[in-house]
Amino acid sequence: MFLAPWVLALAIFLLCYLAVVIFPRHKVKIAFAGAFLVILLGLLPADQILHFINFRAIIVIFALYTILAALDEAGAFDWMAHKLAVHSGHHPIALFFLFPLLAGVLAAFMDAVSSVMIFSLLLVRICHALDADPFPYVMAVIFAANTGGAMTMVGDPPNIVIGTELGYTFFDFAINTGPIAFTCLVVGLFVLYASHRKEIREAEEGKERLSKRGIALGEGTSPYHSVEDKQLLVTSLACFLLLIFVLIIHHMLHIDICIACIIPVALLFLLLPKEKVAKFLPKIDWGLLAFFVCLFIMVGALEYQGLLGHLANWLYEASHGDIIIASLAMIWLSCLLSMVVDNVPFAAAMAIVIEDLSLTTGLPADVLAWSLALGCDIGGTGTPIGAAPNLTGLSVLEQNGYAPSWIRYMRIAIPLTLGVTSLASTLVLFRYTPAPVIIICSLSEFFKWVFGTFGFLFL
């Protein structure tokens, strides 16, 4: 072997990372090829493979996506969107805040892509009737879905990986990242509203024109028309609520998270007839589960070869052992990377780095974990390719004759993302470091570290 094993492990990981960025639709095949090479070259011994696969994350994702597939098949997302539109009276300002808020809350518990697709479709139809630009509304839904995913452990795949790797619970995320993410969500929506007052005013004028003509949007329609199977809806919703409940209390009952997640899925399969189960099984993202297995193998090779341990030591030395500098570096690095690349591999690697860093240096793992989760989730809004909800919302606009350019999207999204990340960084600092003098001194050291480490970029 001409190259050192750690060089090969790093090269395979980085090449696969780059390939996923360029060819996101083929990420499962790319991850499989990377895992195959890692095993073939002996970079991770066969008897160590199962040790490095995070089965807890796999099972949590399987349980969540199975129940969500059943809810989607029952028409639950359509039902919620139509019901909200009817009760809001289709008022443009109410729709601008209510739809994104609901999308953000849903994203904390379920698949953000589905909620973005349903809400975007309904908003496009309403805006078309009002002769208004739907972009501000869809942009708000995209931002809310990405930011809302940071509120809980099951809100986004990176959170699931971080939580299961570091042993945090649903409740830990809810009380730590939850308030910060929700604050960022609300502030971000007001910023978006202020920057799109003109478009929203046009929508209000459109509604007034329809009212003068005696036309009422949604008149004579019922939200329940979108429910295709009420038995499936009630059963899957009950199992979903049970899943959230057991995720909250499993650590209090000393039940393993894997068992806690399997119980609602088992009940779903037992309570529904076989023909109904067969309808939603194909909607489960089996490829995503395979992607995670292969990803854990590649990250396991990095850990086995000692690379992640060296990275943890470098981060400790570069931050001079200061938790404020380390947490700021974590949230901003994850934010900037999440704008352009898939944040799941980064989160999987950095979760292990945080664990090593905490064990070897004594730095609190929780502050670094919350910073990582917030940066990954909020940063995804920054560019059209930063997260799946972005692509989904923009695709809905394009399919309905509204095709915003990437420049228009990023002109709004990048400043918004950087501003919200700054707010999240400030909230993290003031929550976990109560002494303002220490914060100011550490911020000074952080900027010195940034310019000292990346100063060549400014030459």
GICOR-V975619 format. One record per residue. N is the residue number from 1. RES is the residue in three letters. OMEGA is omega in whole degrees, 0 to 359 (none if undefined). Layout:
N;RES;OMEGA + N;RES;OMEGA
This chain:
1;MET;186 + 2;PHE;181 + 3;LEU;177 + 4;ALA;182 + 5;PRO;182 + 6;TRP;177 + 7;VAL;179 + 8;LEU;180 + 9;ALA;180 + 10;LEU;181 + 11;ALA;180 + 12;ILE;180 + 13;PHE;182 + 14;LEU;178 + 15;LEU;178 + 16;CYS;178 + 17;TYR;180 + 18;LEU;181 + 19;ALA;178 + 20;VAL;178 + 21;VAL;183 + 22;ILE;183 + 23;PHE;185 + 24;PRO;181 + 25;ARG;182 + 26;HIS;186 + 27;LYS;179 + 28;VAL;179 + 29;LYS;180 + 30;ILE;180 + 31;ALA;178 + 32;PHE;179 + 33;ALA;179 + 34;GLY;179 + 35;ALA;179 + 36;PHE;179 + 37;LEU;179 + 38;VAL;180 + 39;ILE;182 + 40;LEU;182 + 41;LEU;177 + 42;GLY;180 + 43;LEU;173 + 44;LEU;182 + 45;PRO;183 + 46;ALA;182 + 47;ASP;179 + 48;GLN;186 + 49;ILE;183 + 50;LEU;180 + 51;HIS;185 + 52;PHE;177 + 53;ILE;181 + 54;ASN;184 + 55;PHE;178 + 56;ARG;179 + 57;ALA;180 + 58;ILE;184 + 59;ILE;178 + 60;VAL;179 + 61;ILE;179 + 62;PHE;181 + 63;ALA;182 + 64;LEU;184 + 65;TYR;177 + 66;THR;181 + 67;ILE;177 + 68;LEU;177 + 69;ALA;177 + 70;ALA;178 + 71;LEU;179 + 72;ASP;179 + 73;GLU;181 + 74;ALA;181 + 75;GLY;184 + 76;ALA;183 + 77;PHE;176 + 78;ASP;181 + 79;TRP;180 + 80;MET;181 + 81;ALA;180 + 82;HIS;181 + 83;LYS;179 + 84;LEU;180 + 85;ALA;181 + 86;VAL;183 + 87;HIS;177 + 88;SER;182 + 89;GLY;181 + 90;HIS;178 + 91;HIS;185 + 92;PRO;181 + 93;ILE;178 + 94;ALA;179 + 95;LEU;182 + 96;PHE;182 + 97;PHE;185 + 98;LEU;181 + 99;PHE;177 + 100;PRO;179 + 101;LEU;178 + 102;LEU;177 + 103;ALA;179 + 104;GLY;179 + 105;VAL;178 + 106;LEU;181 + 107;ALA;178 + 108;ALA;185 + 109;PHE;186 + 110;MET;184 + 111;ASP;182 + 112;ALA;183 + 113;VAL;181 + 114;SER;181 + 115;SER;178 + 116;VAL;181 + 117;MET;183 + 118;ILE;182 + 119;PHE;180 + 120;SER;179 + 121;LEU;182 + 122;LEU;179 + 123;LEU;178 + 124;VAL;180 + 125;ARG;180 + 126;ILE;180 + 127;CYS;177 + 128;HIS;179 + 129;ALA;180 + 130;LEU;184 + 131;ASP;183 + 132;ALA;180 + 133;ASP;182 + 134;PRO;185 + 135;PHE;181 + 136;PRO;181 + 137;TYR;180 + 138;VAL;177 + 139;MET;179 + 140;ALA;179 + 141;VAL;179 + 142;ILE;180 + 143;PHE;182 + 144;ALA;180 + 145;ALA;179 + 146;ASN;182 + 147;THR;179 + 148;GLY;179 + 149;GLY;181 + 150;ALA;188 + 151;MET;182 + 152;THR;181 + 153;MET;183 + 154;VAL;184 + 155;GLY;183 + 156;ASP;180 + 157;PRO;177 + 158;PRO;179 + 159;ASN;179 + 160;ILE;179 + 161;VAL;181 + 162;ILE;183 + 163;GLY;182 + 164;THR;179 + 165;GLU;185 + 166;LEU;175 + 167;GLY;178 + 168;TYR;183 + 169;THR;175 + 170;PHE;181 + 171;PHE;179 + 172;ASP;178 + 173;PHE;185 + 174;ALA;184 + 175;ILE;181 + 176;ASN;179 + 177;THR;184 + 178;GLY;181 + 179;PRO;181 + 180;ILE;181 + 181;ALA;181 + 182;PHE;177 + 183;THR;178 + 184;CYS;179 + 185;LEU;182 + 186;VAL;180 + 187;VAL;179 + 188;GLY;179 + 189;LEU;177 + 190;PHE;176 + 191;VAL;178 + 192;LEU;179 + 193;TYR;181 + 194;ALA;182 + 195;SER;181 + 196;HIS;180 + 197;ARG;183 + 198;LYS;181 + 199;GLU;181 + 200;ILE;176 + 201;ARG;177 + 202;GLU;178 + 203;ALA;177 + 204;GLU;177 + 205;GLU;177 + 206;GLY;178 + 207;LYS;178 + 208;GLU;178 + 209;ARG;179 + 210;LEU;180 + 211;SER;179 + 212;LYS;179 + 213;ARG;178 + 214;GLY;180 + 215;ILE;178 + 216;ALA;180 + 217;LEU;175 + 218;GLY;183 + 219;GLU;178 + 220;GLY;179 + 221;THR;179 + 222;SER;178 + 223;PRO;185 + 224;TYR;181 + 225;HIS;182 + 226;SER;179 + 227;VAL;184 + 228;GLU;183 + 229;ASP;184 + 230;LYS;178 + 231;GLN;179 + 232;LEU;180 + 233;LEU;183 + 234;VAL;182 + 235;THR;182 + 236;SER;178 + 237;LEU;178 + 238;ALA;179 + 239;CYS;178 + 240;PHE;178 + 241;LEU;177 + 242;LEU;178 + 243;LEU;179 + 244;ILE;181 + 245;PHE;181 + 246;VAL;176 + 247;LEU;180 + 248;ILE;190 + 249;ILE;188 + 250;HIS;181 + 251;HIS;178 + 252;MET;180 + 253;LEU;181 + 254;HIS;176 + 255;ILE;179 + 256;ASP;184 + 257;ILE;179 + 258;CYS;179 + 259;ILE;180 + 260;ALA;181 + 261;CYS;181 + 262;ILE;183 + 263;ILE;180 + 264;PRO;179 + 265;VAL;178 + 266;ALA;178 + 267;LEU;179 + 268;LEU;180 + 269;PHE;182 + 270;LEU;186 + 271;LEU;182 + 272;LEU;175 + 273;PRO;183 + 274;LYS;183 + 275;GLU;178 + 276;LYS;176 + 277;VAL;181 + 278;ALA;181 + 279;LYS;185 + 280;PHE;179 + 281;LEU;179 + 282;PRO;181 + 283;LYS;178 + 284;ILE;182 + 285;ASP;180 + 286;TRP;179 + 287;GLY;179 + 288;LEU;178 + 289;LEU;178 + 290;ALA;178 + 291;PHE;180 + 292;PHE;179 + 293;VAL;180 + 294;CYS;179 + 295;LEU;180 + 296;PHE;177 + 297;ILE;179 + 298;MET;178 + 299;VAL;177 + 300;GLY;177 + 301;ALA;177 + 302;LEU;180 + 303;GLU;181 + 304;TYR;180 + 305;GLN;174 + 306;GLY;183 + 307;LEU;183 + 308;LEU;175 + 309;GLY;177 + 310;HIS;178 + 311;LEU;177 + 312;ALA;179 + 313;ASN;180 + 314;TRP;180 + 315;LEU;180 + 316;TYR;181 + 317;GLU;181 + 318;ALA;180 + 319;SER;181 + 320;HIS;179 + 321;GLY;181 + 322;ASP;183 + 323;ILE;181 + 324;ILE;179 + 325;ILE;181 + 326;ALA;181 + 327;SER;177 + 328;LEU;177 + 329;ALA;182 + 330;MET;184 + 331;ILE;181 + 332;TRP;177 + 333;LEU;180 + 334;SER;178 + 335;CYS;184 + 336;LEU;179 + 337;LEU;182 + 338;SER;177 + 339;MET;189 + 340;VAL;183 + 341;VAL;176 + 342;ASP;186 + 343;ASN;181 + 344;VAL;178 + 345;PRO;179 + 346;PHE;180 + 347;ALA;180 + 348;ALA;180 + 349;ALA;185 + 350;MET;176 + 351;ALA;178 + 352;ILE;177 + 353;VAL;179 + 354;ILE;179 + 355;GLU;178 + 356;ASP;181 + 357;LEU;181 + 358;SER;182 + 359;LEU;186 + 360;THR;185 + 361;THR;180 + 362;GLY;176 + 363;LEU;181 + 364;PRO;183 + 365;ALA;186 + 366;ASP;181 + 367;VAL;179 + 368;LEU;180 + 369;ALA;180 + 370;TRP;178 + 371;SER;179 + 372;LEU;181 + 373;ALA;181 + 374;LEU;180 + 375;GLY;181 + 376;CYS;186 + 377;ASP;181 + 378;ILE;183 + 379;GLY;182 + 380;GLY;181 + 381;THR;193 + 382;GLY;182 + 383;THR;180 + 384;PRO;182 + 385;ILE;185 + 386;GLY;181 + 387;ALA;181 + 388;ALA;178 + 389;PRO;178 + 390;ASN;180 + 391;LEU;181 + 392;THR;181 + 393;GLY;179 + 394;LEU;178 + 395;SER;178 + 396;VAL;178 + 397;LEU;182 + 398;GLU;181 + 399;GLN;181 + 400;ASN;174 + 401;GLY;176 + 402;TYR;185 + 403;ALA;179 + 404;PRO;179 + 405;SER;176 + 406;TRP;180 + 407;ILE;179 + 408;ARG;180 + 409;TYR;186 + 410;MET;177 + 411;ARG;177 + 412;ILE;191 + 413;ALA;184 + 414;ILE;176 + 415;PRO;179 + 416;LEU;181 + 417;THR;180 + 418;LEU;179 + 419;GLY;180 + 420;VAL;177 + 421;THR;175 + 422;SER;178 + 423;LEU;179 + 424;ALA;179 + 425;SER;180 + 426;THR;180 + 427;LEU;177 + 428;VAL;182 + 429;LEU;184 + 430;PHE;178 + 431;ARG;187 + 432;TYR;175 + 433;THR;189 + 434;PRO;184 + 435;ALA;183 + 436;PRO;181 + 437;VAL;179 + 438;ILE;180 + 439;ILE;182 + 440;ILE;179 + 441;CYS;181 + 442;SER;177 + 443;LEU;177 + 444;SER;178 + 445;GLU;180 + 446;PHE;180 + 447;PHE;174 + 448;LYS;180 + 449;TRP;180 + 450;VAL;183 + 451;PHE;178 + 452;GLY;183 + 453;THR;185 + 454;PHE;183 + 455;GLY;180 + 456;PHE;180 + 457;LEU;184 + 458;PHE;181 + 459;LEU;none
